[in-house]
Amino acid sequence: MQFQFDSLTAFLYMDGHGIFVWAAYGVTFAALAAVALYPRLQRRRLQRELERQRRIESRRRSVQASRARETEPA
């Protein structure tokens, strides 16, 4: 089996085309990573927002309940 390039440097350089080839690989892997990570980040953000809304609603209910107890005739 014959390797097409004489050395690792020749492989990376690819007769002057290496910069384009490796840039294309880099952009592709960056895009794939973004596609994989974005839903996870969105899910975390959504979970934090839902938990924040639950806390706000819980506080609101407790304030309303305490006000209702204060206004009850004794």
PyMOL Python script that loads the backbone (N, CA, C, O; Angstrom):
from pymol import cmd

cmd.read_pdbstr("""\
ATOM      1  N   MET A   1       0.846  -1.169   0.000  1.00  0.00           N
ATOM      2  CA  MET A   1       0.000   0.000   0.000  1.00  0.00           C
ATOM      3  C   MET A   1       0.895   1.237   0.000  1.00  0.00           C
ATOM      4  O   MET A   1       1.788   1.359   0.839  1.00  0.00           O
ATOM      5  N   GLN A   2       0.665   2.126  -0.910  1.00  0.00           N
ATOM      6  CA  GLN A   2       1.481   3.320  -1.085  1.00  0.00           C
ATOM      7  C   GLN A   2       0.738   4.540  -0.542  1.00  0.00           C
ATOM      8  O   GLN A   2      -0.396   4.812  -0.937  1.00  0.00           O
ATOM      9  N   PHE A   3       1.386   5.269   0.363  1.00  0.00           N
ATOM     10  CA  PHE A   3       0.807   6.501   0.892  1.00  0.00           C
ATOM     11  C   PHE A   3       1.037   7.611  -0.125  1.00  0.00           C
ATOM     12  O   PHE A   3       2.119   7.701  -0.705  1.00  0.00           O
ATOM     13  N   GLN A   4       0.047   8.445  -0.348  1.00  0.00           N
ATOM     14  CA  GLN A   4       0.135   9.454  -1.404  1.00  0.00           C
ATOM     15  C   GLN A   4       1.115  10.582  -1.078  1.00  0.00           C
ATOM     16  O   GLN A   4       1.677  11.190  -1.990  1.00  0.00           O
ATOM     17  N   PHE A   5       1.326  10.865   0.199  1.00  0.00           N
ATOM     18  CA  PHE A   5       2.200  11.973   0.588  1.00  0.00           C
ATOM     19  C   PHE A   5       3.483  11.429   1.199  1.00  0.00           C
ATOM     20  O   PHE A   5       3.485  10.362   1.813  1.00  0.00           O
ATOM     21  N   ASP A   6       4.574  12.167   1.027  1.00  0.00           N
ATOM     22  CA  ASP A   6       5.876  11.731   1.515  1.00  0.00           C
ATOM     23  C   ASP A   6       6.035  11.929   3.020  1.00  0.00           C
ATOM     24  O   ASP A   6       6.743  11.166   3.676  1.00  0.00           O
ATOM     25  N   SER A   7       5.375  12.955   3.569  1.00  0.00           N
ATOM     26  CA  SER A   7       5.519  13.259   4.990  1.00  0.00           C
ATOM     27  C   SER A   7       4.227  13.867   5.518  1.00  0.00           C
ATOM     28  O   SER A   7       3.308  14.179   4.761  1.00  0.00           O
ATOM     29  N   LEU A   8       4.182  14.025   6.828  1.00  0.00           N
ATOM     30  CA  LEU A   8       3.016  14.643   7.455  1.00  0.00           C
ATOM     31  C   LEU A   8       2.869  16.098   7.006  1.00  0.00           C
ATOM     32  O   LEU A   8       1.754  16.574   6.794  1.00  0.00           O
ATOM     33  N   THR A   9       3.976  16.792   6.864  1.00  0.00           N
ATOM     34  CA  THR A   9       3.942  18.182   6.407  1.00  0.00           C
ATOM     35  C   THR A   9       3.353  18.271   5.002  1.00  0.00           C
ATOM     36  O   THR A   9       2.530  19.146   4.733  1.00  0.00           O
ATOM     37  N   ALA A  10       3.760  17.382   4.111  1.00  0.00           N
ATOM     38  CA  ALA A  10       3.214  17.365   2.750  1.00  0.00           C
ATOM     39  C   ALA A  10       1.721  17.050   2.777  1.00  0.00           C
ATOM     40  O   ALA A  10       0.948  17.592   1.987  1.00  0.00           O
ATOM     41  N   PHE A  11       1.321  16.159   3.701  1.00  0.00           N
ATOM     42  CA  PHE A  11      -0.094  15.825   3.851  1.00  0.00           C
ATOM     43  C   PHE A  11      -0.891  17.051   4.301  1.00  0.00           C
ATOM     44  O   PHE A  11      -1.957  17.332   3.755  1.00  0.00           O
ATOM     45  N   LEU A  12      -0.381  17.772   5.286  1.00  0.00           N
ATOM     46  CA  LEU A  12      -1.086  18.946   5.791  1.00  0.00           C
ATOM     47  C   LEU A  12      -1.107  20.080   4.761  1.00  0.00           C
ATOM     48  O   LEU A  12      -2.088  20.819   4.672  1.00  0.00           O
ATOM     49  N   TYR A  13      -0.048  20.217   3.997  1.00  0.00           N
ATOM     50  CA  TYR A  13       0.060  21.285   3.005  1.00  0.00           C
ATOM     51  C   TYR A  13      -0.758  20.977   1.746  1.00  0.00           C
ATOM     52  O   TYR A  13      -1.345  21.883   1.155  1.00  0.00           O
ATOM     53  N   MET A  14      -0.799  19.721   1.339  1.00  0.00           N
ATOM     54  CA  MET A  14      -1.567  19.236   0.177  1.00  0.00           C
ATOM     55  C   MET A  14      -1.337  20.073  -1.077  1.00  0.00           C
ATOM     56  O   MET A  14      -2.289  20.530  -1.711  1.00  0.00           O
ATOM     57  N   ASP A  15      -0.090  20.267  -1.423  1.00  0.00           N
ATOM     58  CA  ASP A  15       0.282  21.016  -2.629  1.00  0.00           C
ATOM     59  C   ASP A  15      -0.368  22.391  -2.696  1.00  0.00           C
ATOM     60  O   ASP A  15      -0.777  22.835  -3.769  1.00  0.00           O
ATOM     61  N   GLY A  16      -0.464  23.067  -1.554  1.00  0.00           N
ATOM     62  CA  GLY A  16      -1.027  24.419  -1.512  1.00  0.00           C
ATOM     63  C   GLY A  16      -2.520  24.472  -1.271  1.00  0.00           C
ATOM     64  O   GLY A  16      -3.069  25.552  -1.052  1.00  0.00           O
ATOM     65  N   HIS A  17      -3.185  23.336  -1.306  1.00  0.00           N
ATOM     66  CA  HIS A  17      -4.637  23.305  -1.114  1.00  0.00           C
ATOM     67  C   HIS A  17      -5.024  22.998   0.337  1.00  0.00           C
ATOM     68  O   HIS A  17      -6.205  23.027   0.681  1.00  0.00           O
ATOM     69  N   GLY A  18      -4.064  22.714   1.161  1.00  0.00           N
ATOM     70  CA  GLY A  18      -4.332  22.301   2.540  1.00  0.00           C
ATOM     71  C   GLY A  18      -5.128  23.312   3.337  1.00  0.00           C
ATOM     72  O   GLY A  18      -6.015  22.939   4.104  1.00  0.00           O
ATOM     73  N   ILE A  19      -4.821  24.590   3.166  1.00  0.00           N
ATOM     74  CA  ILE A  19      -5.527  25.610   3.936  1.00  0.00           C
ATOM     75  C   ILE A  19      -7.022  25.583   3.651  1.00  0.00           C
ATOM     76  O   ILE A  19      -7.832  25.783   4.555  1.00  0.00           O
ATOM     77  N   PHE A  20      -7.389  25.338   2.399  1.00  0.00           N
ATOM     78  CA  PHE A  20      -8.804  25.291   2.029  1.00  0.00           C
ATOM     79  C   PHE A  20      -9.466  24.014   2.533  1.00  0.00           C
ATOM     80  O   PHE A  20     -10.596  24.035   3.020  1.00  0.00           O
ATOM     81  N   VAL A  21      -8.756  22.918   2.411  1.00  0.00           N
ATOM     82  CA  VAL A  21      -9.291  21.626   2.855  1.00  0.00           C
ATOM     83  C   VAL A  21      -9.504  21.637   4.358  1.00  0.00           C
ATOM     84  O   VAL A  21     -10.575  21.259   4.834  1.00  0.00           O
ATOM     85  N   TRP A  22      -8.496  22.065   5.113  1.00  0.00           N
ATOM     86  CA  TRP A  22      -8.608  22.044   6.574  1.00  0.00           C
ATOM     87  C   TRP A  22      -9.591  23.090   7.076  1.00  0.00           C
ATOM     88  O   TRP A  22     -10.254  22.880   8.092  1.00  0.00           O
ATOM     89  N   ALA A  23      -9.692  24.208   6.378  1.00  0.00           N
ATOM     90  CA  ALA A  23     -10.703  25.207   6.745  1.00  0.00           C
ATOM     91  C   ALA A  23     -12.109  24.642   6.535  1.00  0.00           C
ATOM     92  O   ALA A  23     -13.001  24.869   7.353  1.00  0.00           O
ATOM     93  N   ALA A  24     -12.304  23.912   5.445  1.00  0.00           N
ATOM     94  CA  ALA A  24     -13.607  23.297   5.182  1.00  0.00           C
ATOM     95  C   ALA A  24     -13.944  22.272   6.262  1.00  0.00           C
ATOM     96  O   ALA A  24     -15.083  22.209   6.726  1.00  0.00           O
ATOM     97  N   TYR A  25     -12.952  21.463   6.664  1.00  0.00           N
ATOM     98  CA  TYR A  25     -13.190  20.510   7.752  1.00  0.00           C
ATOM     99  C   TYR A  25     -13.521  21.255   9.050  1.00  0.00           C
ATOM    100  O   TYR A  25     -14.430  20.858   9.779  1.00  0.00           O
ATOM    101  N   GLY A  26     -12.797  22.314   9.334  1.00  0.00           N
ATOM    102  CA  GLY A  26     -13.045  23.076  10.558  1.00  0.00           C
ATOM    103  C   GLY A  26     -14.435  23.673  10.599  1.00  0.00           C
ATOM    104  O   GLY A  26     -15.120  23.591  11.619  1.00  0.00           O
ATOM    105  N   VAL A  27     -14.859  24.275   9.495  1.00  0.00           N
ATOM    106  CA  VAL A  27     -16.197  24.867   9.427  1.00  0.00           C
ATOM    107  C   VAL A  27     -17.260  23.781   9.575  1.00  0.00           C
ATOM    108  O   VAL A  27     -18.259  23.976  10.267  1.00  0.00           O
ATOM    109  N   THR A  28     -17.047  22.653   8.933  1.00  0.00           N
ATOM    110  CA  THR A  28     -18.011  21.558   9.015  1.00  0.00           C
ATOM    111  C   THR A  28     -18.137  21.039  10.433  1.00  0.00           C
ATOM    112  O   THR A  28     -19.250  20.856  10.926  1.00  0.00           O
ATOM    113  N   PHE A  29     -17.013  20.796  11.098  1.00  0.00           N
ATOM    114  CA  PHE A  29     -17.074  20.280  12.471  1.00  0.00           C
ATOM    115  C   PHE A  29     -17.640  21.320  13.429  1.00  0.00           C
ATOM    116  O   PHE A  29     -18.338  20.960  14.376  1.00  0.00           O
ATOM    117  N   ALA A  30     -17.358  22.590  13.208  1.00  0.00           N
ATOM    118  CA  ALA A  30     -17.931  23.642  14.048  1.00  0.00           C
ATOM    119  C   ALA A  30     -19.449  23.694  13.878  1.00  0.00           C
ATOM    120  O   ALA A  30     -20.183  23.848  14.853  1.00  0.00           O
ATOM    121  N   ALA A  31     -19.908  23.567  12.646  1.00  0.00           N
ATOM    122  CA  ALA A  31     -21.354  23.574  12.399  1.00  0.00           C
ATOM    123  C   ALA A  31     -22.025  22.359  13.033  1.00  0.00           C
ATOM    124  O   ALA A  31     -23.097  22.480  13.626  1.00  0.00           O
ATOM    125  N   LEU A  32     -21.403  21.200  12.911  1.00  0.00           N
ATOM    126  CA  LEU A  32     -21.966  19.996  13.527  1.00  0.00           C
ATOM    127  C   LEU A  32     -22.007  20.113  15.051  1.00  0.00           C
ATOM    128  O   LEU A  32     -22.974  19.687  15.682  1.00  0.00           O
ATOM    129  N   ALA A  33     -20.975  20.680  15.631  1.00  0.00           N
ATOM    130  CA  ALA A  33     -20.951  20.880  17.084  1.00  0.00           C
ATOM    131  C   ALA A  33     -22.056  21.848  17.501  1.00  0.00           C
ATOM    132  O   ALA A  33     -22.729  21.622  18.506  1.00  0.00           O
ATOM    133  N   ALA A  34     -22.246  22.913  16.744  1.00  0.00           N
ATOM    134  CA  ALA A  34     -23.297  23.878  17.060  1.00  0.00           C
ATOM    135  C   ALA A  34     -24.677  23.234  16.966  1.00  0.00           C
ATOM    136  O   ALA A  34     -25.543  23.476  17.807  1.00  0.00           O
ATOM    137  N   VAL A  35     -24.873  22.416  15.940  1.00  0.00           N
ATOM    138  CA  VAL A  35     -26.156  21.730  15.772  1.00  0.00           C
ATOM    139  C   VAL A  35     -26.406  20.766  16.931  1.00  0.00           C
ATOM    140  O   VAL A  35     -27.549  20.589  17.354  1.00  0.00           O
ATOM    141  N   ALA A  36     -25.367  20.154  17.436  1.00  0.00           N
ATOM    142  CA  ALA A  36     -25.516  19.222  18.544  1.00  0.00           C
ATOM    143  C   ALA A  36     -25.713  19.934  19.880  1.00  0.00           C
ATOM    144  O   ALA A  36     -26.468  19.453  20.725  1.00  0.00           O
ATOM    145  N   LEU A  37     -25.050  21.066  20.085  1.00  0.00           N
ATOM    146  CA  LEU A  37     -25.097  21.746  21.378  1.00  0.00           C
ATOM    147  C   LEU A  37     -26.271  22.699  21.537  1.00  0.00           C
ATOM    148  O   LEU A  37     -26.763  22.870  22.652  1.00  0.00           O
ATOM    149  N   TYR A  38     -26.730  23.314  20.479  1.00  0.00           N
ATOM    150  CA  TYR A  38     -27.773  24.326  20.579  1.00  0.00           C
ATOM    151  C   TYR A  38     -29.042  23.813  21.269  1.00  0.00           C
ATOM    152  O   TYR A  38     -29.550  24.502  22.154  1.00  0.00           O
ATOM    153  N   PRO A  39     -29.577  22.648  20.914  1.00  0.00           N
ATOM    154  CA  PRO A  39     -30.782  22.178  21.616  1.00  0.00           C
ATOM    155  C   PRO A  39     -30.557  21.972  23.120  1.00  0.00           C
ATOM    156  O   PRO A  39     -31.457  22.227  23.921  1.00  0.00           O
ATOM    157  N   ARG A  40     -29.386  21.521  23.496  1.00  0.00           N
ATOM    158  CA  ARG A  40     -29.100  21.343  24.922  1.00  0.00           C
ATOM    159  C   ARG A  40     -29.088  22.679  25.647  1.00  0.00           C
ATOM    160  O   ARG A  40     -29.637  22.802  26.742  1.00  0.00           O
ATOM    161  N   LEU A  41     -28.469  23.669  25.044  1.00  0.00           N
ATOM    162  CA  LEU A  41     -28.431  24.996  25.658  1.00  0.00           C
ATOM    163  C   LEU A  41     -29.827  25.600  25.742  1.00  0.00           C
ATOM    164  O   LEU A  41     -30.172  26.226  26.744  1.00  0.00           O
ATOM    165  N   GLN A  42     -30.623  25.420  24.709  1.00  0.00           N
ATOM    166  CA  GLN A  42     -31.991  25.923  24.716  1.00  0.00           C
ATOM    167  C   GLN A  42     -32.821  25.227  25.798  1.00  0.00           C
ATOM    168  O   GLN A  42     -33.624  25.865  26.478  1.00  0.00           O
ATOM    169  N   ARG A  43     -32.624  23.927  25.950  1.00  0.00           N
ATOM    170  CA  ARG A  43     -33.372  23.178  26.964  1.00  0.00           C
ATOM    171  C   ARG A  43     -33.027  23.685  28.359  1.00  0.00           C
ATOM    172  O   ARG A  43     -33.919  23.884  29.185  1.00  0.00           O
ATOM    173  N   ARG A  44     -31.737  23.897  28.628  1.00  0.00           N
ATOM    174  CA  ARG A  44     -31.331  24.436  29.931  1.00  0.00           C
ATOM    175  C   ARG A  44     -31.955  25.804  30.179  1.00  0.00           C
ATOM    176  O   ARG A  44     -32.453  26.077  31.271  1.00  0.00           O
ATOM    177  N   ARG A  45     -31.925  26.656  29.169  1.00  0.00           N
ATOM    178  CA  ARG A  45     -32.495  27.990  29.305  1.00  0.00           C
ATOM    179  C   ARG A  45     -33.988  27.912  29.580  1.00  0.00           C
ATOM    180  O   ARG A  45     -34.504  28.644  30.425  1.00  0.00           O
ATOM    181  N   LEU A  46     -34.681  27.036  28.876  1.00  0.00           N
ATOM    182  CA  LEU A  46     -36.116  26.865  29.065  1.00  0.00           C
ATOM    183  C   LEU A  46     -36.423  26.326  30.462  1.00  0.00           C
ATOM    184  O   LEU A  46     -37.370  26.780  31.105  1.00  0.00           O
ATOM    185  N   GLN A  47     -35.635  25.367  30.934  1.00  0.00           N
ATOM    186  CA  GLN A  47     -35.847  24.820  32.277  1.00  0.00           C
ATOM    187  C   GLN A  47     -35.644  25.892  33.340  1.00  0.00           C
ATOM    188  O   GLN A  47     -36.415  25.970  34.296  1.00  0.00           O
ATOM    189  N   ARG A  48     -34.609  26.723  33.182  1.00  0.00           N
ATOM    190  CA  ARG A  48     -34.394  27.812  34.144  1.00  0.00           C
ATOM    191  C   ARG A  48     -35.563  28.796  34.128  1.00  0.00           C
ATOM    192  O   ARG A  48     -36.015  29.248  35.180  1.00  0.00           O
ATOM    193  N   GLU A  49     -36.044  29.122  32.942  1.00  0.00           N
ATOM    194  CA  GLU A  49     -37.164  30.054  32.834  1.00  0.00           C
ATOM    195  C   GLU A  49     -38.433  29.476  33.457  1.00  0.00           C
ATOM    196  O   GLU A  49     -39.164  30.191  34.142  1.00  0.00           O
ATOM    197  N   LEU A  50     -38.700  28.206  33.229  1.00  0.00           N
ATOM    198  CA  LEU A  50     -39.881  27.575  33.823  1.00  0.00           C
ATOM    199  C   LEU A  50     -39.778  27.542  35.347  1.00  0.00           C
ATOM    200  O   LEU A  50     -40.760  27.796  36.045  1.00  0.00           O
ATOM    201  N   GLU A  51     -38.603  27.233  35.854  1.00  0.00           N
ATOM    202  CA  GLU A  51     -38.410  27.225  37.304  1.00  0.00           C
ATOM    203  C   GLU A  51     -38.588  28.630  37.879  1.00  0.00           C
ATOM    204  O   GLU A  51     -39.165  28.781  38.956  1.00  0.00           O
ATOM    205  N   ARG A  52     -38.116  29.633  37.200  1.00  0.00           N
ATOM    206  CA  ARG A  52     -38.297  31.022  37.632  1.00  0.00           C
ATOM    207  C   ARG A  52     -39.773  31.377  37.666  1.00  0.00           C
ATOM    208  O   ARG A  52     -40.235  32.000  38.621  1.00  0.00           O
ATOM    209  N   GLN A  53     -40.522  30.989  36.639  1.00  0.00           N
ATOM    210  CA  GLN A  53     -41.953  31.270  36.598  1.00  0.00           C
ATOM    211  C   GLN A  53     -42.692  30.537  37.718  1.00  0.00           C
ATOM    212  O   GLN A  53     -43.631  31.082  38.299  1.00  0.00           O
ATOM    213  N   ARG A  54     -42.274  29.298  38.026  1.00  0.00           N
ATOM    214  CA  ARG A  54     -42.892  28.552  39.133  1.00  0.00           C
ATOM    215  C   ARG A  54     -42.667  29.265  40.464  1.00  0.00           C
ATOM    216  O   ARG A  54     -43.582  29.372  41.280  1.00  0.00           O
ATOM    217  N   ARG A  55     -41.437  29.756  40.677  1.00  0.00           N
ATOM    218  CA  ARG A  55     -41.149  30.474  41.919  1.00  0.00           C
ATOM    219  C   ARG A  55     -41.986  31.741  42.023  1.00  0.00           C
ATOM    220  O   ARG A  55     -42.526  32.040  43.087  1.00  0.00           O
ATOM    221  N   ILE A  56     -42.097  32.481  40.938  1.00  0.00           N
ATOM    222  CA  ILE A  56     -42.889  33.718  40.933  1.00  0.00           C
ATOM    223  C   ILE A  56     -44.351  33.400  41.244  1.00  0.00           C
ATOM    224  O   ILE A  56     -44.973  34.073  42.066  1.00  0.00           O
ATOM    225  N   GLU A  57     -44.892  32.390  40.597  1.00  0.00           N
ATOM    226  CA  GLU A  57     -46.288  32.014  40.818  1.00  0.00           C
ATOM    227  C   GLU A  57     -46.513  31.532  42.247  1.00  0.00           C
ATOM    228  O   GLU A  57     -47.544  31.830  42.849  1.00  0.00           O
ATOM    229  N   SER A  58     -45.569  30.801  42.780  1.00  0.00           N
ATOM    230  CA  SER A  58     -45.689  30.330  44.167  1.00  0.00           C
ATOM    231  C   SER A  58     -45.696  31.510  45.137  1.00  0.00           C
ATOM    232  O   SER A  58     -46.507  31.544  46.062  1.00  0.00           O
ATOM    233  N   ARG A  59     -44.814  32.460  44.937  1.00  0.00           N
ATOM    234  CA  ARG A  59     -44.789  33.658  45.786  1.00  0.00           C
ATOM    235  C   ARG A  59     -46.086  34.441  45.663  1.00  0.00           C
ATOM    236  O   ARG A  59     -46.631  34.921  46.657  1.00  0.00           O
ATOM    237  N   ARG A  60     -46.570  34.564  44.447  1.00  0.00           N
ATOM    238  CA  ARG A  60     -47.803  35.302  44.207  1.00  0.00           C
ATOM    239  C   ARG A  60     -48.963  34.642  44.952  1.00  0.00           C
ATOM    240  O   ARG A  60     -49.777  35.328  45.571  1.00  0.00           O
ATOM    241  N   ARG A  61     -49.037  33.324  44.893  1.00  0.00           N
ATOM    242  CA  ARG A  61     -50.115  32.607  45.593  1.00  0.00           C
ATOM    243  C   ARG A  61     -50.000  32.767  47.101  1.00  0.00           C
ATOM    244  O   ARG A  61     -51.009  32.946  47.783  1.00  0.00           O
ATOM    245  N   SER A  62     -48.796  32.704  47.622  1.00  0.00           N
ATOM    246  CA  SER A  62     -48.643  32.839  49.075  1.00  0.00           C
ATOM    247  C   SER A  62     -49.003  34.254  49.539  1.00  0.00           C
ATOM    248  O   SER A  62     -49.584  34.419  50.611  1.00  0.00           O
ATOM    249  N   VAL A  63     -48.668  35.266  48.755  1.00  0.00           N
ATOM    250  CA  VAL A  63     -49.040  36.640  49.097  1.00  0.00           C
ATOM    251  C   VAL A  63     -50.554  36.798  49.052  1.00  0.00           C
ATOM    252  O   VAL A  63     -51.138  37.421  49.938  1.00  0.00           O
ATOM    253  N   GLN A  64     -51.187  36.245  48.038  1.00  0.00           N
ATOM    254  CA  GLN A  64     -52.636  36.339  47.930  1.00  0.00           C
ATOM    255  C   GLN A  64     -53.318  35.614  49.088  1.00  0.00           C
ATOM    256  O   GLN A  64     -54.316  36.095  49.625  1.00  0.00           O
ATOM    257  N   ALA A  65     -52.784  34.471  49.466  1.00  0.00           N
ATOM    258  CA  ALA A  65     -53.362  33.717  50.581  1.00  0.00           C
ATOM    259  C   ALA A  65     -53.213  34.484  51.891  1.00  0.00           C
ATOM    260  O   ALA A  65     -54.143  34.511  52.696  1.00  0.00           O
ATOM    261  N   SER A  66     -52.072  35.101  52.113  1.00  0.00           N
ATOM    262  CA  SER A  66     -51.873  35.850  53.346  1.00  0.00           C
ATOM    263  C   SER A  66     -52.758  37.102  53.368  1.00  0.00           C
ATOM    264  O   SER A  66     -53.250  37.482  54.431  1.00  0.00           O
ATOM    265  N   ARG A  67     -52.965  37.734  52.242  1.00  0.00           N
ATOM    266  CA  ARG A  67     -53.863  38.889  52.172  1.00  0.00           C
ATOM    267  C   ARG A  67     -55.299  38.471  52.418  1.00  0.00           C
ATOM    268  O   ARG A  67     -56.060  39.183  53.075  1.00  0.00           O
ATOM    269  N   ALA A  68     -55.666  37.315  51.890  1.00  0.00           N
ATOM    270  CA  ALA A  68     -57.028  36.821  52.096  1.00  0.00           C
ATOM    271  C   ALA A  68     -57.259  36.532  53.571  1.00  0.00           C
ATOM    272  O   ALA A  68     -58.349  36.796  54.077  1.00  0.00           O
ATOM    273  N   ARG A  69     -56.269  35.997  54.274  1.00  0.00           N
ATOM    274  CA  ARG A  69     -56.403  35.716  55.698  1.00  0.00           C
ATOM    275  C   ARG A  69     -56.504  37.003  56.501  1.00  0.00           C
ATOM    276  O   ARG A  69     -57.224  37.065  57.497  1.00  0.00           O
ATOM    277  N   GLU A  70     -55.771  38.046  56.059  1.00  0.00           N
ATOM    278  CA  GLU A  70     -55.804  39.327  56.760  1.00  0.00           C
ATOM    279  C   GLU A  70     -57.142  40.024  56.620  1.00  0.00           C
ATOM    280  O   GLU A  70     -57.574  40.718  57.541  1.00  0.00           O
ATOM    281  N   THR A  71     -57.804  39.857  55.494  1.00  0.00           N
ATOM    282  CA  THR A  71     -59.054  40.549  55.234  1.00  0.00           C
ATOM    283  C   THR A  71     -60.267  39.764  55.719  1.00  0.00           C
ATOM    284  O   THR A  71     -61.384  40.279  55.666  1.00  0.00           O
ATOM    285  N   GLU A  72     -60.078  38.523  56.194  1.00  0.00           N
ATOM    286  CA  GLU A  72     -61.200  37.737  56.705  1.00  0.00           C
ATOM    287  C   GLU A  72     -61.742  38.381  57.981  1.00  0.00           C
ATOM    288  O   GLU A  72     -60.974  38.860  58.815  1.00  0.00           O
ATOM    289  N   PRO A  73     -63.064  38.390  58.128  1.00  0.00           N
ATOM    290  CA  PRO A  73     -63.618  38.910  59.367  1.00  0.00           C
ATOM    291  C   PRO A  73     -63.267  38.000  60.539  1.00  0.00           C
ATOM    292  O   PRO A  73     -63.277  36.776  60.404  1.00  0.00           O
ATOM    293  N   ALA A  74     -62.964  38.579  61.657  1.00  0.00           N
ATOM    294  CA  ALA A  74     -62.527  37.796  62.817  1.00  0.00           C
ATOM    295  C   ALA A  74     -63.655  37.283  63.633  1.00  0.00           C
ATOM    296  O   ALA A  74     -63.432  36.609  64.639  1.00  0.00           O
TER     297      ALA A  74
END
""", "prot")
cmd.dss("prot")
cmd.show_as("cartoon", "prot")
cmd.util.cbc("prot")
cmd.orient("prot")
